[in-house]
Amino acid sequence: MNKYLRIKRLAITLKELWISNRMLVFSFPLMILLCIAIFYLWPGGIFYEKWVNPDTFSSQDAWLNALLTTHTTQRVLILFVIPIYLVICTKPTLDKLNKSERTNLTPITRLERTFGLTLFAIGFTCLAFACFILYDHVIAAWFNNLYYEEAIRYLEAHGNLYPKISDRTALYPISTNILGVAFMMIILFLPLYFLSLVFFRKNSFILFLGLLVLIIITLVFFLRWLLVQETSSISIPIKGFFPLTLNILLVVGYWYLAMATFYHKLKEKEI
Amino acid sequence: MIAINNLSFHYKKDITIFDNINAALSPGHIYGLLGLNGVGKTTFLKLICGLLFPKTGTVKINDFTPSNREVTFLSDIYFVTDEVDLPPWTIANFLDIYAPLYPNFDASYFDDILAAFQVDRSEKIKSLSYGQRKKVNITFALATNANFLLMDEPTNGLDIPSKTQFRKLMARHVSPDKTIIISTHQIRDIHQLIDHLLILQDSKLVLDESLYELGRKLKFQQGTYADALYSEIGLNGNNNIRSNIDGEESLFNIELFFNAISTHPDLLTKLANSSLQNHE
C-alpha cells in the first residue's frame, strides 16, 4: 500500500503545501518586479544614469551607444530567487517529515509526499519562470518602444547599412536557450536539496554538503589521474542522436536515482 | 489487538531501552502506561504506532506491521503527543485538509467536543494557547474514531474543567472495538478511566494486568497493619497495600501502587506468589 499513489491524498499533500505557502507564492511576482527594478536602477547602471542622473550622458548619441554596447543578460540571475523561494516554501514541510510525529502518522504515503513536494516545486518553478518571462517581454517591448527607432537611426547614421542590434541588450528579452539552462539547473538542484535535508539523522544539510564536496574532490582526482595515465589519445568529437540521448539518459538517471533515494530515506526514517 | 513479541529496542547500542518485552493488548480497554521519567513510555508508544522500528522482535496491530506505515493502518491509529505540532492555520482549514484522510471521521462529533472544550472553530491554531491546541488535537483524535488511540500526557496543560471534560469524553469514547493507551504521570487525572495497567521498569514491562485482577489480589487500607506489603505515610495516617485474602473490595490506589512498585520492585514477586497461592 505504501508504494501506491492516490490522487485524493496527493491533492491533500499539495493543498497542505499551498495553504502553508500561498502568501509567499502571491508575493513572488512582486519580488521579481522588485529584483528587476533593482537590476535596472542599480546606481552606476545605464538606466540609473539615464533616468536619475541624466547629465552623465553628454548627448543622446552617447546614451544610445551605451544602450547598444551594454549587455543586460545578467538579469537571468534574478531567476535564482526561485530556488531561494523553493527552500523557504518546502523546508518547513521537510523538517516536519524529519521530526514531526503527527506528520509522519498522517495517512499519506511517502510516495505521495515525494510526488507532492516535487509537483509543488516544479509547478512553482514553471509559474515563476512564466512570471519572469512575462515581465521580461513587457519591459523589452517598452524599451523597444522607447529606444528602438532611435537606436536604428543611430546605427545607420554611423554607416551601418544593415543595422543589427545584439540580442544581449535591454531591447531584447532573454533568449530561450539561457532560460532553458536556468530552468534545468533549478530542476536538477531539486532532488539534491530534498536529499540534503533527510539524508542524515542529525545536521543533515551540513553533512550532506560535506559528502558532496568529498565526492566531487574524489571525482576530480580520479579524472586527473586518468588524464595523467593517458599517454596517447585520439580525440574524436561525436555529435548526433546517440551522444545527445546518452546525455539525456544520464541526467534523467541522476534525477530519478536522487528522487528514489529521497523517497527511500523518507520511508526508512524513524522519528 | 496489539501483539508485542520479544520486543527489544535501543537508541545507542550500550543503552537498552526495552529488553524482550511481550504483551497482548486487546480492544475495549483503556490502558494506563506508567513508568518513571526516561524509562521509555513515549518510545513504547512510538514503537506501537511505527514511528520507531524494533531492533528485535515484532509489533503487530491486527494484521499490520506498524513500521510498514500502510495507509489503512495509519488511518486507524492516532497518536496524541505531549508537544502539539499542529499547523498554524485556522481550525476549519485543519479539518478540511486532514479529516478526509480518516474514513470514520465524524465532523459533528468534532464540533460537539470542541464546543465542550470551549474552543472556537474559526480560531487560528497559532493564536491558541498550549492547552487550547492540546484540546484541538484531542478533539481531532477522538473525531477520527480511530480504533487505536495512543495518548502521551494528554492532560498536560489542560485546565481543571477541561480535565473533567476529558474524562467524560474518554469514558464515552471507549467501545469494544477501540484500544486506548494513555501514558501519564498525572495519574489522578485519569485514575477513573484506566481499567488496565502497564508498568515499564528497568527495560521490562514489569506489569501488564487489569485493575480488576489487581483488585482481587490487593486491597488498599488506611491504618497500621503489620502484614502490609507496602506503607506510605499520608495526611490521615498510613496508606497500606495488603494482600486481599478475604476478597474485600477497596478503591484501587494507582498512585500508591506505582510508588510501591517503583521503590520495592520485589512487591511484584510477592504479588506473583500470592497469585499462585490463590490459584492453588
Interface residues (C-beta under 8 A of the other chain):
Chain A: M1 N2 Y4 R6 K8 R9 I12 K15 E16 I19 S20 K96 S100 E101 R102 T103 N104 L105 T106 P107 I108 T109 R110 K267 E270 I271
Chain B: K46 C49 G50 L51 L52 F53 N68 R69 E70 V71 T72 L74 S75 I77 Y78 F79 T81 D85 L86 P87 W89 N93 I97 Y98 P100 L101 Y102
